[in-house]
Amino acid sequence: MATEPILDVSTIINTYLIPLGWKLAGAIALWIIGGWVINLIGNLSNKGMARQKVEPTLARYVEATLRVIMRIVLVIVILSVFGIETTSFAALLAAAGVAIGAAWSGLLANFAAGAFLIILRPFKVGDFISGGGVTGTVREIGLFATTIDQPDNVRTTIGNNKLFGDNIVNYTMNPSRRVDLTAQLAHSVDPQQAMSLIRARVQQIPNVLAEPAPDVEILEFNAAGTKLVVRPYCHNDHYWQVYFDTNKALAEVGAANNWPIPAPHQVLRQPA
C-alpha cells in the first residue's frame, strides 16, 4: 500500500510560503506606489485644469472621478499579482455592478444628479444658494452629495438627487440683491420729508449700491400712521451688513428728527 509523501517544513516554506510572501510584498508595494501615482496624477490634473481656468466645480468632479477609476484599476492589477484572472474579475465586477445598481438605485441617482449639476450649472462652488431645505454657501459638489456651509457655520451634506429635484435659489448669480425693510411713521410725521431723509441716509451706508438706487416709498396707511418700504440694493456678500446697518440708520434718522413713537389712533364720533 503506497503512502503519500510527507512534506517537510523546508519544502512547505520554499514551495508555498516564500512565493506567497513575495506576492504579498509585491501587492503591498503596488498599493503604496500605485496610491502615490494616483495622488500625483490627481494633483497634476487639478493643477492643469487650474492653469486652463476650468471651473472649480467641474475640476473637482473630474479629479474625484479620475481617482475612483484609477483605484479600481489598481485593485485589478493587485489581484492579478495573486494569479486571479482579471477578465473573470471584470465580468464579476460588471455583474456586481448590476446587482449593486438595483440595490443602490438611490446612490446611482445621486451620481447622475451630480453629473447634471455639473453640466447644467445652476450653481458653482462658492455660490450662496437655497435648495433641498438648506440655505448656505456651496463648498463642494461631490460624486454623490453636495456640501453646504449654513450661515450659522454648520456644515450640511445633501444628496445630489434631492438637491437637483428641488427648487434651487441662487442668491449669488445676479450682481445685486434687494434688502426689504419697512419703517412705520407716526401720524404727525410728514411722509415726504421722512422719505427724503431716509433715502439720503441709506445711500451713505457702506456697500449699498448706487445703481439700482435704494427704494423708499409709501407702502400703506394704517391706524398708526404711514408705513414706508425701504429697499437698498447690495451684493449678496454684504446682505446682512446692509440689512442691520439700514435698521440702525432708520433709528438714527428718527431720533435725530424727534419723530414720535407711532401708535394706533382711533377717532370716536358721537351722533348729534
C-alpha positions in Angstrom: 0.0 0.0 0.0 1.5 3.3 -1.2 1.8 6.1 1.2 1.5 9.8 0.3 4.8 11.7 0.6 5.0 13.9 3.7 6.2 17.4 3.1 8.8 18.7 5.5 8.8 22.2 6.9 11.5 23.5 4.5 9.6 22.2 1.5 6.4 24.0 2.6 8.3 27.2 3.2 10.1 27.1 -0.2 7.1 25.9 -2.2 4.3 27.9 -0.6 5.2 30.5 2.0 8.1 32.2 0.2 6.2 32.7 -3.1 3.2 33.8 -1.2 5.3 36.3 0.8 6.8 37.7 -2.4 3.4 38.1 -3.9 2.1 39.8 -0.7 5.1 42.1 -0.6 4.6 42.9 -4.3 0.9 43.7 -3.6 1.8 46.0 -0.7 4.4 47.7 -2.8 2.0 48.1 -5.7 -0.7 49.5 -3.3 1.8 52.1 -1.9 3.4 53.0 -5.2 0.0 53.0 -7.0 -1.5 55.2 -4.4 1.4 57.7 -4.7 1.0 57.7 -8.5 -2.8 58.2 -8.2 -2.3 61.2 -5.9 0.4 62.5 -8.3 -1.8 62.2 -11.3 -4.8 63.7 -9.4 -2.7 66.7 -8.3 -1.3 67.2 -11.8 -4.7 67.1 -13.4 -6.0 69.5 -10.9 -3.2 71.9 -11.5 -3.5 71.5 -15.3 -7.2 72.3 -15.1 -6.5 75.3 -12.9 -4.0 76.6 -15.4 -6.6 76.2 -18.1 -9.0 78.1 -15.9 -11.5 75.2 -15.7 -14.5 76.0 -13.5 -13.5 74.8 -9.9 -16.7 72.7 -9.6 -16.0 70.8 -12.8 -12.3 70.4 -11.9 -13.1 68.8 -8.5 -15.7 66.5 -10.1 -13.3 65.3 -12.8 -10.5 64.8 -10.3 -12.7 62.7 -8.0 -13.9 60.5 -10.9 -10.4 60.0 -12.1 -9.2 58.9 -8.7 -12.0 56.4 -8.3 -11.3 54.9 -11.8 -7.6 54.6 -11.1 -8.3 52.9 -7.7 -10.4 50.3 -9.4 -7.6 49.7 -12.0 -5.1 49.4 -9.1 -7.2 46.8 -7.3 -7.4 44.7 -10.6 -3.7 44.9 -11.0 -3.0 43.8 -7.4 -5.4 40.8 -7.8 -3.6 39.8 -11.0 -0.4 39.5 -8.9 -2.1 36.8 -6.8 -3.0 34.9 -10.0 -6.6 35.9 -10.1 -7.9 36.1 -13.7 -8.7 39.7 -14.3 -11.1 39.0 -17.2 -13.2 36.9 -14.9 -12.9 39.6 -12.3 -14.1 42.2 -14.7 -17.1 40.1 -15.6 -17.8 39.6 -11.9 -17.4 43.3 -11.3 -19.9 44.1 -14.0 -22.4 41.6 -12.6 -21.8 43.0 -9.1 -22.4 46.5 -10.5 -25.8 45.4 -11.9 -26.7 44.0 -8.5 -25.4 46.9 -6.6 -27.2 49.3 -9.0 -30.5 47.6 -8.4 -30.0 47.7 -4.6 -28.5 51.2 -4.5 -30.6 52.9 -7.1 -30.7 56.0 -4.9 -26.9 56.2 -4.8 -26.7 55.9 -8.6 -29.5 58.6 -8.9 -27.3 60.9 -6.7 -24.4 60.2 -9.1 -26.5 61.0 -12.2 -27.9 64.1 -10.5 -24.3 65.2 -9.7 -23.4 64.9 -13.4 -26.4 67.1 -14.3 -25.5 69.7 -11.7 -22.1 69.9 -13.3 -23.5 70.1 -16.9 -26.4 72.5 -16.3 -24.5 74.5 -13.7 -27.4 76.0 -11.7 -24.7 76.9 -9.1 -21.0 76.5 -8.5 -18.6 76.2 -5.6 -18.7 79.5 -3.6 -22.3 80.4 -4.5 -24.9 81.1 -1.8 -28.0 79.0 -2.6 -31.1 77.6 -1.1 -32.2 74.1 -2.1 -33.2 70.8 -0.5 -34.3 72.6 2.6 -30.9 74.0 3.2 -29.5 77.6 2.7 -25.8 78.4 2.7 -22.6 78.6 0.7 -21.6 75.7 -1.5 -18.3 74.2 -0.5 -18.1 71.1 -2.7 -20.1 69.3 -5.3 -19.1 65.6 -4.9 -19.9 62.5 -6.9 -22.9 61.7 -4.8 -23.6 64.7 -2.5 -23.1 68.4 -2.2 -21.6 70.1 0.9 -23.0 73.4 2.1 -22.0 75.7 4.9 -25.0 77.3 6.5 -24.9 80.9 7.8 -24.6 79.6 11.4 -21.4 77.8 10.4 -23.0 74.4 10.3 -21.8 72.1 7.5 -24.5 70.1 5.8 -24.3 67.4 3.2 -27.2 66.9 0.8 -27.7 64.1 -1.7 -27.4 65.4 -5.2 -30.7 63.8 -6.3 -32.6 65.6 -3.5 -30.9 68.9 -4.3 -31.4 68.5 -8.1 -35.1 67.5 -7.7 -35.9 70.6 -5.6 -36.2 74.3 -6.4 -32.7 75.9 -6.4 -32.5 79.5 -5.4 -29.1 81.1 -6.3 -28.6 84.3 -4.5 -25.1 84.9 -6.0 -25.9 84.6 -9.6 -27.2 88.2 -10.1 -24.9 91.1 -9.3 -27.2 92.6 -6.7 -29.8 91.6 -4.1 -32.6 93.7 -2.6 -32.9 94.2 1.2 -36.6 94.5 2.2 -37.4 96.6 5.3 -40.2 98.8 6.5 -40.5 101.9 8.6 -43.6 102.8 10.5 -44.2 106.6 10.9 -46.5 108.3 13.3 -49.4 110.4 12.0 -47.6 113.7 12.8 -44.6 112.9 10.7 -44.5 114.3 7.1 -44.0 111.2 4.9 -42.4 113.1 2.0 -39.9 114.7 4.3 -39.2 111.3 6.0 -38.7 109.6 2.7 -36.2 112.2 1.6 -34.2 112.0 4.9 -34.2 108.2 5.0 -33.2 107.9 1.3 -30.2 110.3 1.9 -29.1 108.4 5.0 -29.4 104.9 3.4 -27.3 106.0 0.4 -24.4 106.6 2.9 -24.4 103.1 4.2 -21.3 101.1 3.1 -21.8 98.6 0.3 -25.2 100.0 -0.7 -25.2 100.2 -4.5 -25.8 103.5 -6.2 -27.4 101.7 -9.1 -30.1 100.5 -8.7 -30.8 103.3 -6.2 -32.4 102.5 -2.9 -36.2 102.5 -3.0 -38.0 104.5 -0.2 -41.7 104.6 -0.9 -45.1 104.7 0.8 -46.3 101.1 1.4 -49.6 101.8 3.1 -51.6 103.9 5.5 -52.7 102.2 8.7 -54.0 103.1 12.1 -50.6 104.1 13.4 -49.8 106.4 10.5 -47.8 105.9 7.3 -45.7 102.8 6.6 -42.7 103.2 4.3 -40.9 100.4 2.4 -37.1 100.8 2.5 -35.2 98.7 -0.1 -31.5 99.2 -0.6 -29.6 97.0 -3.0 -26.2 95.3 -2.4 -24.1 92.3 -3.3 -25.1 89.1 -1.6 -21.8 89.0 0.4 -22.9 92.2 2.1 -26.6 91.4 2.6 -26.7 91.1 6.4 -24.3 94.0 7.0 -26.6 96.3 4.8 -29.7 94.8 6.5 -28.6 95.6 10.0 -27.0 99.0 9.1 -30.2 100.1 7.4 -32.2 99.3 10.6 -29.7 101.4 12.5 -30.0 104.2 10.0 -33.8 104.2 10.4 -33.4 104.5 14.2 -30.8 107.3 13.8 -33.0 109.4 11.4 -36.0 109.1 13.7 -34.0 110.1 16.8 -32.3 113.0 15.1 -35.6 114.5 13.9 -37.5 113.7 17.2 -40.1 111.6 15.4 -42.7 110.4 18.0 -43.3 106.7 18.5 -46.1 105.5 16.2 -49.2 104.3 17.9 -52.7 103.3 16.6 -55.1 106.2 16.7 -58.9 105.9 16.7 -61.5 108.7 16.3 -64.8 108.3 18.1 -67.7 110.3 16.8 -70.9 110.7 18.7 -74.1 111.2 16.8 -75.5 114.7 17.1 
